[in-house]
Amino acid sequence: MWKNIHTLKKLLQSLSFRTGLIVAAFCVSFYLISFAQMLLPLSPITKAALWTIFFGLAKASQYTAILILGKTGIQKLKKFFCRIPEKDR
């Protein structure tokens, strides 16, 4: 079993930075859907089932994106979002 997990991890790490960003975008959309569906006029059981499904998809895609991006990809994203504009320096 651990060999399969290690093989899957290596496969995900071989994917590109762009693929990691796409998976991260799916993650954000799954989070939005999981909470936005609470506004729909559905029964509580249906809402709970939808929330469980979409929240699970969000978590799975979150960890997959982290594996794809790796340490350097996460650092790239942090640099991009934490940049100080030239006029504010």
C-alpha positions as CSV (number, residue, x, y, z in Angstrom):
1,M,0.0,0.0,0.0
2,W,2.7,2.5,0.9
3,K,4.5,1.8,-2.4
4,N,1.3,2.8,-4.3
5,I,1.0,6.0,-2.2
6,H,4.7,6.9,-2.9
7,T,4.2,6.2,-6.6
8,L,1.1,8.5,-6.7
9,K,3.0,11.2,-4.8
10,K,5.9,11.1,-7.3
11,L,3.4,11.2,-10.2
12,L,1.7,14.3,-8.8
13,Q,5.0,16.0,-8.1
14,S,6.0,15.6,-11.7
15,L,3.1,17.7,-12.9
16,S,3.6,21.3,-13.9
17,F,3.1,24.5,-11.8
18,R,0.2,25.5,-14.1
19,T,-1.6,22.2,-13.4
20,G,-1.2,22.9,-9.7
21,L,-2.8,26.3,-10.1
22,I,-5.7,24.8,-12.0
23,V,-6.3,22.2,-9.3
24,A,-6.1,25.0,-6.7
25,A,-8.7,26.9,-8.6
26,F,-11.0,23.8,-8.5
27,C,-10.3,23.7,-4.7
28,V,-11.6,27.3,-4.3
29,S,-14.6,26.7,-6.4
30,F,-15.5,23.5,-4.5
31,Y,-15.3,25.5,-1.2
32,L,-17.6,28.2,-2.6
33,I,-20.1,25.6,-3.8
34,S,-20.0,23.7,-0.5
35,F,-21.1,26.8,1.4
36,A,-23.2,28.6,-1.3
37,Q,-25.5,25.6,-1.6
38,M,-26.8,26.3,1.9
39,L,-28.7,29.2,0.4
40,L,-30.7,26.9,-1.8
41,P,-34.2,25.9,-0.8
42,L,-33.4,22.2,-0.2
43,S,-34.1,19.8,2.7
44,P,-31.6,19.7,5.5
45,I,-30.6,16.2,4.6
46,T,-29.9,17.1,1.0
47,K,-27.9,20.2,2.1
48,A,-25.8,18.0,4.5
49,A,-25.1,15.5,1.7
50,L,-24.1,18.2,-0.8
51,W,-21.9,19.9,1.8
52,T,-20.2,16.7,2.6
53,I,-19.5,15.9,-1.0
54,F,-18.3,19.3,-2.0
55,F,-16.3,19.9,1.1
56,G,-14.6,16.5,0.7
57,L,-13.8,17.4,-3.0
58,A,-12.4,20.8,-1.8
59,K,-10.1,19.1,0.8
60,A,-9.0,16.4,-1.7
61,S,-8.1,19.0,-4.4
62,Q,-6.4,21.2,-1.8
63,Y,-4.0,18.5,-0.7
64,T,-3.5,17.4,-4.3
65,A,-2.6,21.0,-5.3
66,I,-0.1,21.2,-2.4
67,L,1.5,18.0,-3.6
68,I,1.7,19.2,-7.2
69,L,3.0,22.7,-6.4
70,G,5.5,21.5,-3.8
71,K,7.6,23.8,-1.6
72,T,8.9,26.0,-4.4
73,G,5.4,26.4,-6.0
74,I,4.0,27.5,-2.6
75,Q,6.9,30.0,-2.3
76,K,6.2,31.4,-5.8
77,L,2.5,31.9,-4.9
78,K,3.4,33.6,-1.6
79,K,5.8,36.0,-3.5
80,F,3.1,36.8,-6.0
81,F,0.4,37.6,-3.4
82,C,2.7,39.4,-0.9
83,R,4.4,41.7,-3.4
84,I,4.7,45.3,-2.4
85,P,3.8,47.7,-5.3
86,E,6.7,50.0,-6.4
87,K,4.9,53.2,-5.3
88,D,4.5,51.8,-1.7
89,R,8.2,51.1,-1.1
